[in-house]
Amino acid sequence: MRLLDNDTFWGQIVYLLSRRRLLRYPEEEPGFVPPTFGDFGVEAVEDRDLEQLENAKRQCVDSDDYLPSSDTFESDKGMIYVSWYGPNDAANPKNWSLLKKIITGLQMGLLVGCIYMGSSIYMPAILQLEAEFHIPEVVAILPLAVFVFGYGVGQTLFSPLSEHPRLGRMWIYNLTLLVFWVLQAPTAKAKNIASLTVLRFICGVLAAPSLSMGAATMGDMFEMRYMTYAIASWAFFCCTGPALGPLLGGVFYFIKDWRWTFWILGMVSCGGFIILSLTLPETYAPNILHRRAARLRKLTGNPNYTTIYDEEYAQLSVSQLAREFMLRPFEIAFTEPIVLALDVYIAMLYATLYVWFEAFPLVFHQIHHFNAIQSGLAYMGLMVGGLLGLVAYCFTTYWAFEKRDADIETFMKLCLIGAVCYPVSVFIFGWTSHPDIHWIAPIIASGLNMFGAFFIFQTSFNYLGGSFPRFMASVFAGNGLFRASFAGAFPLFSKALFVNLQTDPKWPVAWGCTLLGCIGVLMIIIPVLLIIYGGRLKGRSKYTGQ
């Protein structure tokens, strides 16, 4: 067993710098015999017609077995299409051991948790930021807003790029995290709010890959029946990251100052890069097969070795590639009613999570007189709610899909659990935030809010992933742009929302939460409509896996 996987960041660097003498692949070992060509069983792939290639790819990727019975197949034009070396090929991420899949999934959780934590880590120190730079509060919130905007923009770029067979996911993850880590030093030493804001936007763009590609990476490894649990486990880190940020930031702000919130983020991202660069392998099958085809061309001297994925992109012009990479997330988001409806719904919920960063100080600092560390601990309710949501969600989906053999539309029925919990929790939070009511009540309400939001997030993500498996990364990228747009904007006016609707200082967030709760009640109609009409809408779509 190798200490360093040749498909990791450092493994690839060692492999390339050694001129392919170290960490070699099976095709490069002495005595390797090129595979014989069997019948792939896909009659559509007889030439380079893009539509036929796409149909073949969908059969290859979306089938339950995923793997053909043979390793390559040959077209009548002489092109040899490389696939897996049989159904038990160890290079196929779906054939990895359960332990390797879990470790890779935990790495993705570490990455997304670190990134999400970075968005809110400086919020406990915002008053010090205002005082040092002589700026109003809304300007001091800009570094949070532009960070969130940045990873919305970045997702629309990096996610489609990760679907190109030449690039894959591993290089994008590691290179963006490396630069993200390096930029924490100038961020911590920023001399004015302008430089801090620009650096935070760049960091937000670099943070993007883990947020949309993470779910796609889980889909690379797990079969459809297990993907639900895999994505839910990864999403737990998405929920806990923003809640952990104020806790960790509050501790270091209390001990040091606001700049240390970014120094600690740099340390965390450095540790994350070290772990991921040494142990995170490539998971994207088209990229793995692309490199396999290149090795077979070198081994045999036959230039006709290729993959159906490479052939698809070979048919595209520069303008078509630009459309694939830059416009596809927008096209899917705005032309698919299912995607648009769930994007708006999820964005609204996600924005509420960032509204808490304004509501919590009003409640716990202003009326309950918590210090910075105690205020950070108040966010633990969100983390507990997310954990309970994960357990309950996995249990209900197991009951629905393993015991009752439900179809994908069941996700929207399960979504109704969260759709009810969400507005109820917002109402409770608003009307228990009072000096004469114990502080645990709004914390419990925030936990219930995360419980409901977790159900909505996961049922929606699995519904989208199961409905659009071929373009999963692009669908999640568009969703990320919606989330980022809402979440970046809401903190800029959320305090004004609470203050302007306030009728009594003892009820600082009551009417603001009432407004948000009423919006949540109205949005229950989205999963209801998708339960009724979702199947018909997917039947008309050119992007679904049907």
HELIX and SHEET records of a PDB file:
HELIX    1   1 PHE A    9  LEU A   17  1                                   9    
HELIX    2   2 PRO A   26  GLU A   28  5                                   3    
HELIX    3   3 LEU A   50  ASP A   62  1                                  13    
HELIX    4   4 PRO A   93  ASN A   95  5                                   3    
HELIX    5   5 LEU A   98  SER A  120  1                                  23    
HELIX    6   6 MET A  123  ALA A  125  5                                   3    
HELIX    7   7 ILE A  126  PHE A  133  1                                   8    
HELIX    8   8 GLU A  137  ALA A  140  1                                   4    
HELIX    9   9 LEU A  142  SER A  162  1                                  21    
HELIX   10  10 MET A  170  ALA A  188  1                                  19    
HELIX   11  11 ILE A  193  MET A  221  1                                  29    
HELIX   12  12 MET A  224  ILE A  255  1                                  32    
HELIX   13  13 ARG A  259  THR A  279  1                                  21    
HELIX   14  14 ALA A  285  THR A  300  1                                  16    
HELIX   15  15 ILE A  308  ALA A  314  1                                   7    
HELIX   16  16 VAL A  318  ALA A  322  1                                   5    
HELIX   17  17 ARG A  323  LEU A  327  3                                   5    
HELIX   18  18 ARG A  328  THR A  335  1                                   8    
HELIX   19  19 PRO A  337  PHE A  360  1                                  24    
HELIX   20  20 PRO A  361  ILE A  367  3                                   7    
HELIX   21  21 ALA A  372  LEU A  377  1                                   6    
HELIX   22  22 MET A  380  THR A  397  1                                  18    
HELIX   23  23 TYR A  398  LYS A  403  3                                   6    
HELIX   24  24 THR A  410  THR A  432  1                                  23    
HELIX   25  25 ILE A  440  SER A  467  1                                  28    
HELIX   26  26 MET A  472  ASN A  500  1                                  29    
HELIX   27  27 ALA A  510  LEU A  522  1                                  13    
HELIX   28  28 ILE A  525  GLY A  539  1                                  15    
SHEET    1   A 3 THR A  72  GLU A  74  0                                        
SHEET    2   A 3 ILE A  80  VAL A  82 -1                                        
SHEET    3   A 3 TYR A 305  THR A 306  1                                        
END                                                                             
